[in-house]
């Protein structure tokens, strides 16, 4: 797919982001950043105090409004809209994230309403890869910055960290995520993709990661059919893992997904993680965070496949930096144990 943009995607996103931020159309929240380790793997820990504001008092009146909450992707605000793609016959919107914690966070959403809990279609993956490819092609690597990459992720299902029911994938620039910390941290998907497939399986895994995950390499410039085939292969093994090794090669390739999961993609790799829980608990003293809603509960979404997680309370931030064991427990709680691929009946 050719995006058909009149301006380079990266400069278009950056220009629209600055304009929307300066005009107050999006709310950017700064985060404190630390690198923490579990089994010698670096993870980014972000502390966002802005998330810690505990609701108080009576709820605001809704002026009689009832029914589902508004769909931000049904008719995107022109203040956040980046483009419609492809230009000739648009099937998707590119929209800025309204509440980013990382600069230039943007979203790919279907123009027609499609469910976030349904399986992705060929056109979704084709459009996502076109954005990833365009972003990388626009930047020639140099000795100081290296190549610029997009990290794409998709949250699907009740336990995935998904926040909107209208189908959308999200993009984060890796260089913006690194924030000068690239010497010790790299996206988890890149670490996994550097591993050879093992145990007689085609899938790549990193044994030190305490939750089940599977990655497959992408060929150069893959067509939509190839992307969709790789996605379905990953989805199938994720379902089998969530069902304790019981798989079904004849399962549906369209319609509602059978499990909650996170998907991630770069220009060279696609990766999946079946999810058991959206939240995990961090042991914190109740008195230390009495003014924070759900203190000690951390919610994780698909950014975990980049090796990034965010907390809202200083006590959570302190505990995770202090205790690698706590970090490992959090990561293990949100997913399934890593299986021996030889034991999965579908392989």
C-alpha positions as CSV (number, residue, x, y, z in Angstrom):
1,X,0.0,0.0,0.0
2,X,1.2,3.5,-0.9
3,X,0.0,6.1,1.7
4,X,-0.2,8.8,-0.9
5,X,0.7,11.6,1.5
6,X,1.9,15.0,0.2
7,X,4.4,15.2,3.0
8,X,6.7,12.8,4.7
9,X,4.7,10.9,7.4
10,X,7.2,11.6,10.2
11,X,7.3,15.4,9.5
12,X,3.5,15.4,9.1
13,X,2.9,13.7,12.4
14,X,5.4,15.9,14.2
15,X,3.9,19.1,12.8
16,X,0.4,18.1,13.7
17,X,1.5,16.9,17.1
18,X,3.1,20.3,18.0
19,X,0.1,22.3,16.7
20,X,-2.4,20.2,18.6
21,X,-0.3,20.3,21.8
22,X,0.2,24.1,21.6
23,X,-3.5,24.6,21.0
24,X,-4.6,22.4,23.8
25,X,-6.3,19.8,21.6
26,X,-4.2,17.0,23.1
27,X,-2.9,16.7,26.6
28,X,0.8,15.6,26.9
29,X,1.8,14.1,30.2
30,X,5.5,14.0,31.1
31,X,7.0,10.8,32.6
32,X,10.0,10.0,34.7
33,X,12.0,7.3,33.1
34,X,14.2,4.5,34.6
35,X,15.6,1.3,33.2
36,X,14.9,-1.7,35.4
37,X,16.0,-5.3,34.9
38,X,14.4,-8.7,35.1
39,X,16.6,-11.7,34.3
40,X,19.1,-9.3,32.8
41,X,16.6,-7.9,30.3
42,X,16.1,-4.1,30.4
43,X,12.6,-2.8,30.7
44,X,11.6,0.8,30.7
45,X,9.7,2.0,33.7
46,X,7.7,5.2,33.3
47,X,6.2,7.1,36.2
48,X,3.4,9.4,35.3
49,X,2.2,11.5,38.3
50,X,-0.6,13.0,36.1
51,X,-2.4,9.6,36.1
52,X,-2.5,9.6,39.9
53,X,-5.3,12.2,40.4
54,X,-7.9,10.4,42.4
55,X,-11.5,11.3,41.5
56,X,-13.4,13.0,44.3
57,X,-16.9,14.3,45.0
58,X,-20.0,13.5,43.0
59,X,-19.8,12.7,39.4
60,X,-20.3,15.5,36.9
61,X,-23.8,15.6,35.4
62,X,-24.1,14.1,31.9
63,X,-27.0,16.4,30.8
64,X,-29.2,13.4,30.4
65,X,-26.9,11.6,28.1
66,X,-27.2,7.8,28.1
67,X,-25.9,5.0,26.0
68,X,-22.3,4.1,24.9
69,X,-19.5,6.7,25.2
70,X,-18.6,8.6,22.1
71,X,-16.5,6.9,19.5
72,X,-13.4,9.2,18.8
73,X,-12.7,7.4,15.6
74,X,-16.2,7.6,14.0
75,X,-15.6,11.2,12.9
76,X,-12.2,12.2,14.2
77,X,-11.7,15.8,15.4
78,X,-10.0,17.8,12.6
79,X,-7.6,19.0,15.3
80,X,-6.3,15.5,15.8
81,X,-6.7,14.1,12.3
82,X,-3.5,13.5,10.4
83,X,-4.6,12.0,7.1
84,X,-6.9,9.5,5.5
85,X,-5.1,6.6,3.8
86,X,-4.6,5.5,1.1
87,X,-5.4,8.8,-0.6
88,X,-7.2,7.2,-3.6
89,X,-9.8,5.2,-1.7
90,X,-9.4,5.8,2.0
91,X,-10.0,2.8,4.3
92,X,-8.3,4.2,7.5
93,X,-7.7,7.4,9.4
94,X,-4.4,8.4,11.0
95,X,-5.2,10.3,14.2
96,X,-3.1,11.7,17.0
97,X,-3.5,10.1,20.5
98,X,-5.3,12.7,22.6
99,X,-3.5,11.7,25.8
100,X,0.1,10.8,24.9
101,X,3.0,10.3,27.3
102,X,5.4,9.9,24.4
103,X,5.7,12.5,21.6
104,X,4.2,11.8,18.2
105,X,2.1,8.9,19.4
106,X,-0.5,8.3,16.7
107,X,-3.2,5.9,15.8
108,X,-4.5,4.0,12.7
109,X,-8.2,3.5,12.9
110,X,-10.7,2.0,10.4
111,X,-13.0,4.5,8.7
112,X,-15.9,2.0,8.9
113,X,-16.8,0.8,12.4
114,X,-15.1,-2.5,13.0
115,X,-14.7,-4.2,16.4
116,X,-11.4,-4.1,18.3
117,X,-12.2,-7.7,19.5
118,X,-12.5,-9.1,16.0
119,X,-9.5,-10.5,14.2
120,X,-7.4,-8.1,12.2
121,X,-7.9,-8.1,8.4
122,X,-5.4,-8.0,5.6
123,X,-6.1,-4.3,5.0
124,X,-5.4,-3.4,8.6
125,X,-2.0,-5.0,8.6
126,X,-1.2,-3.7,5.2
127,X,-1.9,-0.1,6.2
128,X,0.1,-0.5,9.5
129,X,3.1,-1.9,7.7
130,X,2.9,1.0,5.1
131,X,3.2,3.5,8.0
132,X,6.1,1.6,9.5
133,X,7.9,1.4,6.2
134,X,7.3,5.0,5.3
135,X,8.7,6.2,8.6
136,X,11.9,4.2,8.2
137,X,12.4,5.1,4.6
138,X,12.2,8.8,5.4
139,X,15.2,8.7,7.7
140,X,18.7,7.7,6.6
141,X,20.6,6.3,9.6
142,X,23.7,8.1,10.8
143,X,26.4,7.4,13.5
144,X,24.6,9.5,16.1
145,X,21.0,8.6,15.8
146,X,20.9,5.3,14.0
147,X,17.8,4.2,12.0
148,X,14.5,5.6,13.1
149,X,11.7,3.0,13.6
150,X,8.1,2.8,14.5
151,X,6.8,0.4,17.1
152,X,3.2,-0.6,16.2
153,X,0.9,-2.4,18.7
154,X,-2.6,-3.7,18.9
155,X,-4.7,-4.4,22.1
156,X,-7.6,-6.9,21.6
157,X,-9.9,-8.3,24.3
158,X,-10.9,-7.5,27.8
159,X,-7.6,-8.4,29.4
160,X,-5.4,-6.6,26.7
161,X,-5.5,-3.1,28.0
162,X,-7.7,-2.0,25.1
163,X,-9.6,1.3,25.8
164,X,-11.7,1.8,22.7
165,X,-14.0,-0.7,21.0
166,X,-13.5,0.8,17.5
167,X,-10.6,-1.1,15.8
168,X,-7.3,0.8,15.9
169,X,-3.6,0.1,16.0
170,X,-1.1,2.5,17.6
171,X,2.3,3.7,16.8
172,X,5.2,5.0,18.9
173,X,8.5,6.3,17.4
174,X,11.3,4.1,19.0
175,X,13.6,7.1,19.2
176,X,11.0,9.0,21.2
177,X,10.6,6.1,23.5
178,X,14.3,5.8,24.1
179,X,14.6,9.4,25.3
180,X,18.4,9.2,25.2
181,X,18.5,5.8,27.0
182,X,19.2,3.7,23.9
183,X,22.6,2.6,25.3
184,X,20.9,0.2,27.8
185,X,17.4,-0.3,26.5
186,X,16.0,-1.6,23.2
187,X,12.5,-2.7,22.4
188,X,11.7,-6.2,23.7
189,X,10.5,-7.2,20.2
190,X,14.0,-6.5,18.9
191,X,15.6,-8.6,21.6
192,X,13.2,-11.5,20.8
193,X,13.7,-11.2,17.1
194,X,17.5,-11.6,17.5
195,X,16.9,-15.1,18.9
196,X,17.0,-18.2,16.6
197,X,13.8,-20.3,16.5
198,X,14.3,-23.3,18.8
199,X,12.7,-26.5,20.0
200,X,11.9,-27.5,16.4
201,X,9.5,-24.6,16.0
202,X,9.5,-21.6,13.6
203,X,8.7,-19.2,16.4
204,X,11.2,-17.0,18.2
205,X,11.1,-16.6,22.0
206,X,13.3,-15.2,24.7
207,X,13.5,-17.7,27.6
208,X,14.1,-15.0,30.3
209,X,10.8,-13.3,29.6
210,X,8.2,-14.5,32.2
211,X,5.2,-14.5,29.9
212,X,4.3,-16.5,26.8
213,X,5.2,-14.7,23.6
214,X,5.9,-15.7,20.0
215,X,7.6,-13.8,17.2
216,X,8.1,-14.4,13.4
217,X,10.3,-12.5,11.0
218,X,8.8,-10.5,8.2
219,X,10.2,-10.6,4.7
220,X,11.2,-7.4,3.0
221,X,8.1,-5.4,1.7
222,X,5.6,-8.2,2.5
223,X,2.2,-8.0,0.7
224,X,-0.9,-7.9,2.8
225,X,-1.6,-11.6,2.3
226,X,1.8,-12.5,3.7
227,X,1.3,-10.2,6.7
228,X,-2.1,-11.7,7.4
229,X,-0.8,-15.2,7.1
230,X,1.9,-14.5,9.6
231,X,-0.6,-12.8,12.0
232,X,-2.9,-15.8,11.9
233,X,0.0,-18.2,12.6
234,X,0.9,-16.2,15.7
235,X,-2.7,-15.9,16.7
236,X,-3.2,-19.7,16.4
237,X,-0.3,-20.5,18.7
238,X,-1.4,-17.8,21.2
239,X,-4.9,-19.4,21.3
240,X,-3.3,-22.9,21.9
241,X,-1.2,-21.5,24.7
242,X,-4.1,-19.8,26.4
243,X,-6.1,-23.1,26.1
244,X,-3.3,-25.1,27.7
245,X,-1.9,-26.6,24.5
246,X,-5.2,-27.4,22.8
247,X,-5.3,-25.9,19.4
248,X,-7.4,-26.1,16.3
249,X,-6.0,-25.4,12.9
250,X,-9.6,-25.0,11.5
251,X,-10.5,-22.1,13.8
252,X,-12.1,-19.0,12.3
253,X,-9.9,-16.5,10.5
254,X,-12.5,-13.7,10.8
255,X,-14.9,-12.5,13.4
256,X,-14.4,-12.3,17.2
257,X,-11.1,-13.4,18.6
258,X,-11.1,-16.3,21.0
259,X,-8.7,-14.8,23.5
260,X,-7.3,-11.5,24.7
261,X,-3.9,-10.7,23.3
262,X,-1.4,-8.0,22.4
263,X,0.2,-7.8,19.0
264,X,3.3,-5.8,18.0
265,X,5.0,-5.1,14.7
266,X,8.2,-3.5,13.4
267,X,9.6,-3.4,9.9
268,X,11.1,-6.8,10.4
269,X,9.1,-8.7,13.0
270,X,5.6,-9.5,14.2
271,X,5.1,-10.7,17.8
272,X,2.1,-11.7,19.9
273,X,1.4,-12.2,23.6
274,X,-1.8,-14.0,24.9
275,X,-3.1,-12.1,27.9
276,X,-4.6,-13.6,31.1
277,X,-5.0,-10.4,33.0
278,X,-4.9,-6.7,32.2
279,X,-3.8,-5.8,35.7
280,X,-1.1,-6.9,38.2
281,X,-0.6,-5.9,41.8
282,X,2.5,-4.2,43.3
283,X,3.0,-4.4,47.1
284,X,2.8,-0.9,48.4
285,X,1.9,0.5,51.8
286,X,-1.7,1.7,51.8
287,X,-0.8,4.9,53.7
288,X,1.8,5.9,51.2
289,X,-0.7,6.2,48.4
290,X,-4.0,7.0,50.1
291,X,-4.8,9.8,47.7
292,X,-4.4,7.6,44.6
293,X,-7.1,5.5,43.0
294,X,-6.2,1.8,42.9
295,X,-2.7,2.3,44.3
296,X,-0.7,-0.8,43.8
297,X,-2.6,-1.9,40.7
298,X,-0.8,-1.5,37.4
299,X,-2.4,-2.0,34.0
300,X,-0.4,-3.1,31.0
301,X,-1.2,-2.9,27.3
302,X,0.7,-3.8,24.1
303,X,3.7,-1.5,25.0
304,X,4.8,-4.4,27.2
305,X,6.1,-6.0,23.9
306,X,8.4,-3.0,23.6
307,X,9.6,-3.7,27.1
308,X,7.8,-0.6,28.6
309,X,5.4,-0.3,31.5
310,X,3.9,2.7,33.3
311,X,2.9,3.4,36.9
312,X,0.9,6.2,38.4
313,X,2.1,6.2,42.1
314,X,5.5,7.0,43.5
315,X,5.3,4.0,45.8
316,X,4.8,1.7,42.8
317,X,7.7,3.5,41.0
318,X,10.0,3.0,44.1
319,X,9.0,-0.7,44.6
320,X,9.7,-1.7,41.0
321,X,13.0,0.1,40.9
322,X,14.0,-1.5,44.2
323,X,12.9,-5.1,43.5
324,X,13.6,-7.0,40.3
325,X,11.5,-9.8,41.8
326,X,8.4,-7.6,41.9
327,X,8.9,-6.6,38.3
328,X,9.1,-10.3,37.4
329,X,6.0,-11.0,39.3
330,X,4.1,-8.3,37.5
331,X,5.2,-9.5,34.1
332,X,4.3,-13.1,34.9
333,X,0.8,-12.1,36.2
334,X,-0.4,-10.6,33.0
335,X,0.3,-13.5,30.7
336,X,0.6,-17.3,30.5
337,X,3.7,-19.3,31.3
338,X,5.9,-19.9,28.4
339,X,5.1,-23.3,26.8
340,X,7.3,-25.9,25.3
341,X,6.3,-25.5,21.7
342,X,6.8,-29.3,21.1
343,X,3.9,-29.9,23.5
344,X,1.4,-27.8,21.7
345,X,-0.8,-30.2,19.8
346,X,-1.3,-27.9,16.8
347,X,2.4,-27.8,15.9
